[in-house]
C-alpha cells in the first residue's frame, strides 16, 4: 500500500539538507565547518586541510589514509562511503552502489546505523579534490584506454568521470543526514572585463548537473560596503548582482547571509519561506510609433 505523507508529518520531521558551498581559495570555506555543532558533525577530509579547523572539537576522517589502509583508490573509498551512508540503489543491479557492493562495504566499514545516529551533518572538503580523484581513477579504467593505440582516450575518460561524479553527488543527495560539500570557485575575466564564476570541478558534466541535485548552492566571498569596509558573507539567491552561482530551494534565506553555517542550517530547518510576497510586475516601455521616430530624426 502506498504511504502518503501528510503535510503535518512532512513539516514535523527533521529534513536532511544538502548544500554545495563554493568560494575562492582562502576565503574560509573549511573554517566554516567550525560554526557547526562539533558533537554531531563529521568532516570528510580530502584536502589535508584540517589546520583550518584549529581547536574545533569535531571529528574528522582522512580519506587518503583510510583508503590506503584497505588498499583502495581514494575515489573507490569516496563511492563506498557514500553508498554505505545512503544505502544501496535499488535501480542498480551491479556496480558500486548496488546491493552486493553495499553488503561488502558493511563488511569492511561495519554497521552504518550507529554512525548515522551519531552524526547529523557530513561536511565534505572538498568536491574539487574529489573530482581530481575521480578523473585520475577514470583515466585508468579499461573503457578509457584506446584499443588501437593503447593510450588514454581523453574523451572516454572525461565521459566516465562525469558519470561517476554525477552518480556520487546524487548518492550524497539521498543521505538521511545533512551533507555539505565545499569547493573552490573559479573567476575568469574576458576581453570585455566581464567576470564569470564557476565551480572548480574537473570536467563540465558535474558542474552543470550540480545545481539540479543540491537543494542549496551558495557562494562564500568577500564583499564591500559603500564606505569601503570589507566583510565576508554567503550569497544565496540565483538572481544576484555578482553573478555568483547560488540557489535557495527553501526560499528562507536572504540574498546575503552571515558566514555561519550553524545558523544558516537552523534557518533552513525552520523552512519559513520569505519569497512569497506577490509583487506587481513593472510595465514594459512601449516603443514609439515608427512615423513619430522618423519625424524626430528629420527634425534632428
PEGI-V80374 format. One record per residue. D_CENTER is the distance of its C-alpha to the mean C-alpha in Angstrom with 2 decimals. Layout:
BEGIN
d_center=D_CENTER
d_center=D_CENTER
END
This chain:
BEGIN
d_center=34.80
d_center=31.71
d_center=30.05
d_center=29.37
d_center=27.30
d_center=29.08
d_center=27.64
d_center=28.95
d_center=27.31
d_center=23.93
d_center=24.21
d_center=25.65
d_center=23.16
d_center=20.33
d_center=17.17
d_center=14.09
d_center=11.04
d_center=7.38
d_center=5.32
d_center=2.56
d_center=5.84
d_center=7.75
d_center=11.49
d_center=14.58
d_center=16.04
d_center=18.04
d_center=16.75
d_center=16.00
d_center=12.35
d_center=13.72
d_center=16.56
d_center=14.47
d_center=14.42
d_center=18.17
d_center=17.97
d_center=16.93
d_center=19.82
d_center=20.91
d_center=22.73
d_center=19.86
d_center=16.87
d_center=16.29
d_center=14.59
d_center=13.80
d_center=15.14
d_center=14.77
d_center=15.98
d_center=19.15
d_center=18.07
d_center=19.48
d_center=22.14
d_center=19.89
d_center=19.99
d_center=23.73
d_center=25.65
d_center=22.81
d_center=23.99
d_center=20.91
d_center=20.68
d_center=18.96
d_center=18.76
d_center=19.46
d_center=18.10
d_center=20.66
d_center=23.53
d_center=22.85
d_center=22.50
d_center=25.73
d_center=27.53
d_center=27.34
d_center=27.78
d_center=24.44
d_center=22.19
d_center=19.00
d_center=17.01
d_center=19.37
d_center=18.74
d_center=14.92
d_center=15.72
d_center=18.49
d_center=16.67
d_center=14.06
d_center=17.12
d_center=19.23
d_center=17.08
d_center=16.29
d_center=19.71
d_center=21.11
d_center=20.39
d_center=23.73
d_center=23.41
d_center=23.36
d_center=26.85
d_center=26.30
d_center=23.47
d_center=20.96
d_center=19.77
d_center=23.30
d_center=25.56
d_center=27.56
d_center=24.68
d_center=23.50
d_center=27.10
d_center=27.18
d_center=24.07
d_center=25.84
d_center=28.96
d_center=27.32
d_center=24.88
d_center=26.94
d_center=26.43
d_center=22.86
d_center=24.39
d_center=25.35
d_center=21.97
d_center=20.14
d_center=22.91
d_center=22.56
d_center=18.89
d_center=17.07
d_center=13.76
d_center=12.03
d_center=10.42
d_center=9.12
d_center=10.41
d_center=9.26
d_center=7.35
d_center=10.12
d_center=12.80
d_center=11.64
d_center=12.02
d_center=15.39
d_center=16.50
d_center=15.71
d_center=17.71
d_center=20.44
d_center=20.83
d_center=20.85
d_center=23.59
d_center=25.81
d_center=25.85
d_center=29.16
d_center=27.78
d_center=26.62
d_center=30.17
d_center=32.71
d_center=35.79
d_center=38.00
d_center=37.13
d_center=35.45
d_center=32.77
d_center=29.02
d_center=28.25
d_center=25.23
d_center=24.64
d_center=24.61
d_center=22.45
d_center=19.70
d_center=20.02
d_center=19.82
d_center=16.83
d_center=14.92
d_center=15.94
d_center=15.04
d_center=11.40
d_center=11.06
d_center=13.10
d_center=11.26
d_center=7.86
d_center=10.34
d_center=12.14
d_center=9.51
d_center=9.24
d_center=12.98
d_center=13.39
d_center=16.16
d_center=14.68
d_center=11.74
d_center=8.71
d_center=6.67
d_center=4.77
d_center=6.24
d_center=7.57
d_center=10.76
d_center=11.59
d_center=14.65
d_center=17.47
d_center=20.32
d_center=23.62
d_center=25.88
d_center=29.67
d_center=29.76
d_center=27.74
d_center=24.81
d_center=21.38
d_center=18.32
d_center=14.85
d_center=12.27
d_center=9.31
d_center=11.31
d_center=10.66
d_center=13.98
d_center=15.19
d_center=14.38
d_center=13.54
d_center=9.94
d_center=9.24
d_center=11.42
d_center=10.23
d_center=6.48
d_center=7.73
d_center=10.08
d_center=8.17
d_center=6.06
d_center=8.75
d_center=7.63
d_center=6.29
d_center=8.34
d_center=10.37
d_center=12.58
d_center=15.82
d_center=19.60
d_center=21.74
d_center=25.52
d_center=28.01
d_center=31.10
d_center=33.02
d_center=30.96
d_center=29.32
d_center=25.85
d_center=23.20
d_center=19.50
d_center=17.40
d_center=14.02
d_center=14.09
d_center=12.97
d_center=14.93
d_center=14.61
d_center=18.26
d_center=18.56
d_center=21.29
d_center=19.20
d_center=17.22
d_center=13.90
d_center=10.74
d_center=10.42
d_center=10.78
d_center=12.29
d_center=13.25
d_center=15.36
d_center=17.52
d_center=18.25
d_center=16.83
d_center=18.93
d_center=18.23
d_center=17.99
d_center=17.37
d_center=18.62
d_center=16.38
d_center=16.85
d_center=13.95
d_center=16.78
d_center=18.38
d_center=15.33
d_center=14.45
d_center=18.17
d_center=18.25
d_center=15.65
d_center=17.71
d_center=20.82
d_center=19.42
d_center=22.18
d_center=21.45
d_center=22.82
d_center=22.57
d_center=25.46
d_center=28.22
d_center=30.28
d_center=31.23
d_center=33.82
d_center=32.69
d_center=34.41
d_center=37.45
d_center=37.13
d_center=39.81
d_center=42.52
d_center=43.88
d_center=47.50
d_center=50.12
d_center=50.89
d_center=54.54
d_center=53.67
d_center=51.41
d_center=54.20
d_center=56.67
d_center=54.60
d_center=54.20
d_center=58.00
d_center=58.76
d_center=56.49
END
